């Protein structure tokens, strides 16, 4: 590893250390190396962007394996692979320091599953997000991701065509929830979030928002720049909406290629809709594909696991799959299926690291 890269890593790690002695040693090392190299935040970001090909994708032919929720140690013990990516479910406006801390402790790249709550209990509507009422949260989240200083996937408003979610446009009986929840409004809300969290000059972002008919960033008075951090946005509808009616079709909620980095869905053993998966998969051919949640549900079904991995292996755009290791889906409930998962994840193309995992301290000497 060259000196410039060591210095970049040392800067990031210094901010995470708890021991004053280690912080002092780390800071001294950075100063020494600083006389040799001046690596700015923008340069570090450029290096990460080049390494991760913009969408934080794995190397060609590989798949990031991991989990959404659960404990990394028990997941690793069960399937024989450390989670390269760890997903945490969070609610808009919630303090989420714990999610970053968990990813650091687990030595995994973080995916944030950001929702606004269950149907009837949403903290704000898609219309409110589109209008800028949630901008304060986005600005604080941007700052937190910048401090975290590692790549993050944002799975924004997942399963948006599921009536059980507060941000879906339709109720369980197929009736509309009104203009504040419509798919068109949802898409505007999504675009606003992406433009703000991708960062850059406030004036440029405001111009882009205006071009969409959206208000300028709220609460950004006096700010010239918003952090440009390594973030990839993950769009994951259900392949068949809840309810499964035309107005809940996934495509109705798609905000456009410019605002989406990954496309994917969730897949559970209780509802193994392979036909729907086959229809959905080819609709977005330019995007890497992710199973942001997949799991056994209700029965120990090795056959489902085998069929699932056969599908994954036959569809080369699948580049990430996260097992939802919590509650009724916990692997410990399904020993026979877990043994099959362990076998299926054995090939080295299923990665147990993203290559940017954290370390307690990297000595520059």
N, C-alpha and C positions, 0 to 999 in steps of 0.2 A: 504494500500500500504506500503511495507516495505521500510526501509531507503535507501537501495541500489537503488531501483527503483526510489525513489524520487530524489536521487542525479543525476541519469542518466538523468531524465527529466529536472532537474534544469540546468544542463550543456548545454543541447540543447537550452533551452529557453533563457538563458543568452545572447547567441549570437544574438538573434532576437530582443531584447528589444531596444527601441529608447531612453528612458529616462535614463540620467546618474545616477540619484538617484536609479532607479530600477536596473540598471546594477550593481551598487555598492552593493546594498542589496542582489541581487542574488549571486554575486560573494562571498560575505561574507558567505552566507549560504552554498555554495558549499565547501568553505574552512573548515567550521565546520564539515560538513559531511565527508569531505575528510580524516579527522583523524580517521573516523570509517571504511570507505570503500575506496578502490582504484579500480574504475571501468574504465578500459581502453576502447579505441575505439573498439578494437577487441572483447572485452567482450560484449559491447553494441550491436555490430553487431551480435554476436552469439545469444544473447537474441532475437533479432528481427527475425533472421533466424528461431529459434525454434518456435517463436510465429506465424510466417507467413508461415511455412511449405515450405520454399524455393521459392515458386512461388508467394508469396503474395496473397494467396487464402483466401476467407472468410471461416468461420466455415462451417462444413458439412451441406448441405441442404439449405444454404443461398446464396443470390445473392447480390453483390454490385451494387446498382443503382446509376446513376449519369448522367452527361452531358458532351458532348464535345463542347467546346466553349459556348458562351452565358454568362448570369449572374446568379449566384447562387440564388440570392434573387428572381428573377422573376421565375426561374425554380421551386424553393421551393413553391412559392405562387401558381403556376399553378398546380403542381402535388401532393402537400402535403407532400413531402419528401425532406429533405436536400440531396444534392449530396454527396454520400460517396466518389466518385472518380470524379475528374474534369480533362477533357482532353483539352490540348492546342495544336493547329496546329503550328508547327515551321519549319523553313527551315534550312538546314545544314549550319553551319557557322554563323547563326544569333545570336545576343546577346539575350539571353532568360531569363534574370533576371526576367522579367515581369511574366513569367509563374510560377516560384516558388513563387513570391510575391502574385500572384492571388490565388494559391492553399492555401497559408497561410491565406490570407484574407478570403477565402471561407471556411476554416476549412475542407478541403478535401484532400484526397491523390491525387497525381499528376500523370497523364499519359501524356507523351510527344509523339505527333504524329510527327515524324521527317521525312521529305521528302527533296528532292533536287530541287524541282520546277516542273513546268508544262513542257509538251513535248516541246522540242526545246529551253528551257530556264533553263536547269539544271545547277547547280553551279559546279558539277563535276559528272563524269560517275561512274558506278559501278566498272569499271576497275581501275579508279583512287583511289577509296576507297580501293579496294583490294590491290593496290600497296603501300598504306600508305600515299597517298597525303592528306588524311583527318585526319591524326593522331593528328595533333596539335589541331584540334577541339575536338577530342575524349578525349584528355588529359585535356583540359580545362573543358569539360563537366563533366568528372569524378571528377575534383576538385570541381566544383560547386555543384554536387550532394552530395559529401562528406560534404560540408559546410551546405547544406540544412538539412542533418541529419535526413531525414525521407524516407520511402520507395518510390520508383518511378517505374512506369511502362514505358517502352520504346517501343512504337509501331513504329518499324523501317521500313521505306520505305513502307508505307501501299499501298494496292491495286497495288502491283507490276506487276500484269498481266493486268493492265489497260493502254492502249496505250496513254491515256491522261497524264500519269505521265512520267517524264523525265527518270526514271530509268527502265522503262519497256523494254523488249527485242524486241518488235515488234511494228510496226506502225499500224495505224487504218485499213490499207488495208491488213494486215497480213504479210507484208514484214519485213525482219529482219533489225534491226538497227546496226548489225555488232557484232563482238566479244566483244567489250567493253561494250555491253549491254545484252549479252546473259544470259539466265537463269543460266548457269554454272558459269559465272562471277559474277552474282548477288549473288549466294550462297557463293562464296568466300568472297565477300565484307561483307555480313552479318556475316559470321563466324569471320572475322577480328574484326568487331565492337564488337561483343559479347565477344571475348577473351580479348580485351583491357578494355572494361567497366566493366567486372566482376572483373578485377583487380588481384592483387597478386604480386609476385616477377617478375620483368621485365625479368629476365633470364628464368624463367619458361614459361612466356607468349611467349617469343621469340622462345623457343623450340617448343611450341605448334604451333606457326605460321609456323615455318620451316617444321614441319611435314605435313602441308597442302600445302607446296610449296610457302609460302608467306614470304615476307621480314620481318625483325625485326621491332619493333616499331620505327617509325621515330620521332626524336626530344626528345628521352628519355635518351640521354647521361647523365650520372651522376645520374640517377634515379635508385634506387634499388627496390622501391615498387610503385605500383599504387593502389589507394584507393579501398578497397573492401566494396562497399556500397550495401544496400538492393535494388537490381534492378531485375525486371522480364521483360523478352523480349516477345513481343506480335507480332505474325505473322498473318496478316489478308489480304489474297488475296480476289479477287472477286470469288464467287462460279462458275461463268461462265465468262471467260475472255472477255476483250474488245480489239480486236474482239473475238468472241466466236469460236476460231479455236484450233485445238489440241495443237499447240505449245504454246498457252497461258493458258494451263491447270494449275491450281493452283499447283499441285504436282510437276511440272517442276521447281518451284522456292523454294521448301522446302529445307532448309539447313541441316536438320537432327534433331532428337530429342534432341541431346546434346546441341543444340544451340537455342532451342525454349522452352519457359515456358508456354505460352498460345497460343492457336490456335483460330481463329475466322474469322469473316467477317463483312461486312456492309450490311444493309438491309433497303430499302426505300419503302414507299407506292406506289411510281410510278412504281416500278419494283419488285413486290412481288413474287420472284422466290422461292416458297416453295419447288418445285421439286428439284431444284438445291441444296437447303439447306439440304434436306433429303439425297442427294447423298454425299455431302461434309462432313456432321457432323460425320459419323462413320469412316472416313478415318484416324483419329488421336485419337484413343480411350484413350490414356494415358494422354491427355492434357485437362486442364480446357478450357471451351469454352467461348468466349466473343463476344458480339456485340459492337465493338468499335465505331460504328456510326449506329444509326437507327433513322428513322424519318418519319413523314408524308411528302408528297411532292405533291403539286398541287391540292389536294382535301381533304376536311374534311371527313375522312373515318373511322368511328368507327368500322366498320366490319373488316378492316385491323388490327386495334389495337387488337381487340378481338382474331383474328386468330393468330396474332403474339404472344400474351401472352399465348395462348393455346399451341403453339409450345414450347415456353420457358418452361412452366410448365411441359411439357411432356418429356423434354430432360434435365436430371438432371446434366449433365456436364456444362450446362450454368450457369456461376457463376458471370457474370458481363454484364451489358448492359448500354450503355451511349447514351443518346438522343442528337442528333446534333442540338442544339437549337440556330440556327443562320440563317440569310437570309431567303430563301423561306421555310425553315423547322420550323421556329419559332412557338412555341406552341400557341402563341396568335392568329395565323392565323387559328387555328383549334379547336374552342371551344368544339364542340361535342366530338371529338376524345380525347381532353385533359381530359374531364370528365371521359372517359373510362380509360385512363391511370391512373388517380388519384385512381380510384376504384381498378384497377389491382395491383397497387403498395402498397395498404393498408396492405396486410399481412406482419407480422413482418419478414418473411424470406427475404424480400427485404430491405436490410440494408441501413440506412442513415448515417452510420459512419463505418470507418474501424478499429476503436479502437485506432488509433495512432494520432488522430487529435491534432492540436496544441492548446495551451492555451497561453494567454498573460503572465501569471506567475503562477507558482505553489509554494506556500510557503512550505518549508521543515519543518515548525514548527507547 
